[in-house]
Amino acid sequence: MIRNNGKKIRVLLVDDSALALAVMKRIISSAPDIEAAGEFRSAKEALKTLPSIDPDVICTDLHMPEMDGLEFTRQVMERFPKPILVVSVSVERSSENAFRLLEAGAVDVFSKPRGEMESGFRAHSDELLSKIRILSGVHVFKRFSRPRGPQSMPAPASRPGLRRPEIVAIGASTGGPQALFLILSVLPRDFPVPVICVQHISDGFLNGLIEWLGGGCAIKVCKAVEGERPVAGRVYFPEEGYHLVIDKGGAFAYSREPANPHRPSITVTFNSLADHYGAGVIGVLLTGMGSDGAEGMRSIASAGGATIAQDEATSVVFSMPKKAIELGGASEVLPLYEISHSILSRVS
């Protein structure tokens, strides 16, 4: 399907591997609404011609000679910002590095397509094309400013009749890693409640996300372990491919129920937390495409919990927060840089 303006989505491909470029180009040429605007094996050469090509989306690898993906991303975002998708091999030794490109301004990460003979290639290709379509319409920010670091807990506020929060739940999709970094890096090591995060992310990148966040946060970031209870001062992520819920005894449990359409699903986790903690939940829904998390925000609000949706101006994609607002599931709508302060003031 061609875009509303009648033009195809123009994609600039940057990868030092001729084979990778050929595979990417074949995938893109299979879509009637997307075209390769240029292919470069050198990031330096791509940077020189970027103004004249004026692509809608840039796909870049991480490891390249002369100028690597990180420096290329920094240069693009400083000089002529464009939505950047990091397409990289999702091996453990390099996935954390891919998130440094997100810190520099890239929007999302995706595992590099291998070859047409590999199992799942068609589904992998369709997911890549979907990400390109999403990125072609996102808000691009020159640079997310690095937070000042962990903040001290504010003095307890007087909130007569309000139940003290017991847990914070955060959901995010496209643009989420950067948003999570800005929120979590402000939380102090002695944050008094657990935090559960559900982030839609390509397979193979979860460990890199956890390592990257953990390296910039005072609060401990880890995966949730089935059977263990949430502990204050920790941020938990679900395992890839599983829904994360809280069982009747208050411990983590995993489920492989239908994807809805995501697994892990933000709404599945939010609903479970609302059932177990009731008004003791603070729900936060950040930037992302689709509607996952919106029903979960409404569940938390209906149980008496506080709910915060990221505003449109600071969202890379406003779809998920917008749906939560439309459903009446957001008691506050805040710019990204105010969300951590709102959380801190509520748990103090």
Residue pairs with C-beta under 8 A, 6 or more apart in sequence:
1 32
1 33
2 8
2 32
2 33
3 9
3 33
3 136
8 32
8 33
8 34
8 35
9 33
9 34
9 35
9 56
9 57
9 132
9 133
9 136
10 35
10 37
10 53
10 54
10 55
10 56
10 57
11 28
11 34
11 35
11 36
11 37
11 55
11 56
11 57
11 58
11 59
11 132
12 36
12 37
12 38
12 39
12 40
12 46
12 50
12 53
12 55
12 57
12 58
12 59
12 82
13 21
13 24
13 25
13 28
13 36
13 38
13 39
13 40
13 59
14 39
14 40
14 43
14 46
14 58
14 59
14 60
14 61
14 64
14 69
14 72
15 21
15 24
15 41
15 59
15 60
15 61
15 64
15 87
16 41
16 42
16 61
16 63
16 64
16 65
17 41
17 61
18 41
20 61
20 112
20 113
21 39
21 41
23 113
23 114
23 115
23 116
24 36
24 59
24 87
24 113
25 36
25 39
26 116
27 113
27 125
27 128
27 129
28 34
28 35
28 36
28 129
28 132
29 35
29 36
30 125
30 129
31 129
33 133
34 129
34 132
34 133
37 53
37 54
37 55
37 56
38 46
38 49
38 53
38 55
40 46
40 49
41 64
42 64
42 65
42 66
42 67
43 60
43 64
43 66
43 67
43 68
43 69
43 71
43 72
44 66
44 67
46 58
46 72
47 67
47 72
47 75
47 76
47 79
50 58
50 76
50 79
50 80
50 82
51 80
55 82
56 82
56 83
56 135
56 136
57 82
57 83
57 84
57 85
57 132
57 135
57 136
58 76
58 82
58 83
58 84
58 85
59 84
59 85
59 87
59 132
60 69
60 72
60 73
60 84
60 85
60 86
60 87
60 101
60 106
61 69
61 86
61 87
61 88
61 112
62 68
62 69
62 70
62 86
62 88
62 94
62 97
62 98
62 101
63 69
63 88
63 94
64 72
67 75
69 86
69 88
69 101
70 97
70 100
70 101
70 104
73 84
73 86
73 101
73 104
73 105
73 106
74 104
74 105
76 82
76 84
76 105
77 84
77 104
77 105
77 140
77 142
77 143
78 142
78 143
81 105
81 140
81 141
81 142
82 140
83 107
83 135
83 136
83 138
83 140
84 101
84 105
84 106
84 107
85 106
85 107
85 108
85 109
85 110
85 131
85 132
85 135
86 98
86 101
86 102
86 106
86 108
86 109
86 110
87 109
87 110
87 111
87 112
87 113
87 128
88 94
88 95
88 98
88 109
88 110
88 111
88 112
89 111
89 112
90 111
90 112
90 202
90 203
90 204
90 205
90 208
91 204
92 207
92 208
94 208
95 109
95 204
95 205
95 207
95 208
95 209
96 207
96 208
96 211
96 212
96 215
97 208
98 109
98 205
98 208
99 109
99 177
99 205
99 208
99 209
99 212
100 212
101 109
102 108
102 109
102 177
102 178
103 144
103 146
103 178
103 181
103 212
104 143
105 140
105 141
105 142
105 143
105 144
107 135
107 138
107 140
107 174
107 175
107 316
108 131
108 135
108 174
108 175
109 177
109 201
109 202
109 205
110 127
110 128
110 131
110 202
111 124
111 202
111 203
111 204
111 205
113 121
113 124
113 125
113 128
114 121
115 121
127 202
131 174
134 174
134 289
134 317
135 174
137 317
138 174
138 175
138 316
138 317
139 315
139 316
139 317
141 316
144 178
144 181
144 182
146 185
147 181
147 182
147 185
147 186
147 340
148 186
149 185
149 186
149 218
150 185
150 186
150 187
150 188
150 189
150 217
150 218
150 219
151 186
151 187
151 188
151 340
151 341
151 344
152 188
153 188
153 190
153 191
153 192
153 344
153 347
153 348
154 344
154 345
154 348
155 348
156 348
157 345
157 346
157 348
162 279
163 278
163 279
163 280
163 304
164 280
164 347
165 193
165 280
165 281
165 282
165 305
165 306
165 346
165 347
166 193
166 277
166 280
166 281
167 193
167 194
167 195
167 196
167 230
167 273
167 277
167 280
167 281
167 282
168 193
168 194
168 195
168 196
168 281
168 282
168 284
168 343
168 347
169 195
169 196
169 197
169 198
169 269
169 270
169 273
169 281
169 282
169 283
169 284
169 296
169 300
170 180
170 183
170 195
170 196
170 197
170 198
170 284
170 285
170 286
171 197
171 198
171 199
171 266
171 269
171 270
171 283
171 284
171 285
171 286
171 288
171 292
171 293
171 296
171 320
172 179
172 180
172 197
172 198
172 199
172 200
172 266
172 285
172 286
172 287
172 288
172 320
173 199
173 200
173 286
173 287
173 288
173 289
173 290
173 292
173 317
173 320
174 200
174 287
174 288
174 289
174 316
174 317
175 286
175 287
175 288
175 315
175 316
175 317
176 199
176 200
176 201
176 286
176 287
176 288
177 199
177 201
177 209
177 212
177 213
178 316
179 286
179 287
179 310
179 316
179 336
180 197
180 199
180 213
180 286
181 212
181 213
181 216
181 217
182 336
182 337
182 340
183 284
183 286
183 336
183 339
183 340
183 343
184 195
184 197
184 213
184 217
184 219
184 221
184 235
185 213
185 216
185 217
185 218
186 340
186 341
186 344
187 195
187 217
187 218
187 219
187 235
187 340
187 343
187 344
188 218
188 219
189 218
189 219
189 220
189 233
190 233
191 219
191 232
191 233
191 347
192 232
192 233
192 347
192 348
193 232
193 347
194 230
194 231
194 232
194 233
194 234
194 235
194 236
195 219
195 234
195 235
195 236
196 224
196 230
196 235
196 236
196 237
196 244
196 269
196 273
197 235
197 236
197 237
198 237
198 238
198 244
198 264
198 265
198 266
198 269
198 293
199 209
199 237
200 262
200 266
200 288
200 292
201 209
201 240
203 240
203 241
204 240
206 223
206 237
206 239
206 240
209 237
210 221
210 222
210 223
210 237
213 221
213 235
214 220
214 221
214 222
217 235
219 233
219 234
219 235
220 233
220 234
220 235
221 234
221 235
221 237
222 234
222 235
222 236
222 237
223 236
223 237
223 238
223 239
224 230
224 236
224 237
224 238
224 239
224 244
224 252
225 252
226 251
226 252
226 253
226 254
227 251
227 252
227 253
228 251
228 252
229 250
229 251
229 252
230 236
230 246
230 250
230 252
236 244
236 252
238 244
238 254
238 264
238 269
239 254
239 264
240 264
241 256
241 263
241 264
242 254
242 255
242 256
242 263
242 264
243 254
243 255
243 256
243 257
243 263
243 264
243 265
243 268
243 269
244 252
244 253
244 254
244 264
244 268
244 269
244 272
245 252
245 253
245 254
245 255
245 268
245 269
245 272
246 252
246 253
246 272
246 273
246 275
246 276
246 277
247 253
248 276
250 276
255 268
256 263
257 263
257 268
259 265
260 267
260 268
260 292
261 290
261 292
262 290
262 292
265 292
266 285
266 292
266 293
266 296
266 320
267 292
267 293
267 294
267 295
267 296
267 299
268 296
269 296
270 281
270 283
270 293
270 295
270 296
270 297
270 299
270 300
271 295
271 296
271 299
273 281
273 283
273 300
274 281
274 283
274 296
274 299
274 300
274 302
274 303
274 305
275 299
275 303
277 303
277 305
278 303
278 304
278 305
279 303
279 304
279 305
280 305
281 300
281 303
281 305
281 306
282 305
282 306
282 307
282 308
282 343
282 346
282 347
283 296
283 297
283 300
283 301
283 305
283 306
283 307
283 308
283 329
284 307
284 308
284 309
284 310
284 339
284 343
285 293
285 294
285 296
285 297
285 307
285 308
285 309
285 310
285 320
285 321
285 324
285 329
285 330
286 310
286 315
286 320
286 321
286 336
286 339
287 310
287 314
287 315
287 316
287 317
287 318
287 320
287 321
287 336
288 317
288 319
288 320
288 321
289 317
289 319
289 320
290 319
290 320
291 319
291 320
291 323
292 320
293 320
293 324
294 320
294 323
294 324
294 326
294 327
294 329
295 327
295 329
296 329
297 307
297 309
297 324
297 327
297 329
297 330
298 324
298 327
298 328
298 329
299 329
300 306
300 307
300 329
301 307
301 328
301 329
301 330
301 331
306 331
306 332
306 346
307 324
307 329
307 330
307 331
307 332
308 330
308 331
308 332
308 333
308 334
308 339
308 342
308 343
309 321
309 322
309 324
309 325
309 329
309 330
309 332
309 333
309 334
310 318
310 321
310 333
310 334
310 335
310 336
310 339
311 321
311 333
311 334
311 335
311 336
312 318
312 321
312 322
313 335
314 335
314 336
314 337
315 321
315 336
321 330
321 333
324 330
325 333
332 342
334 342
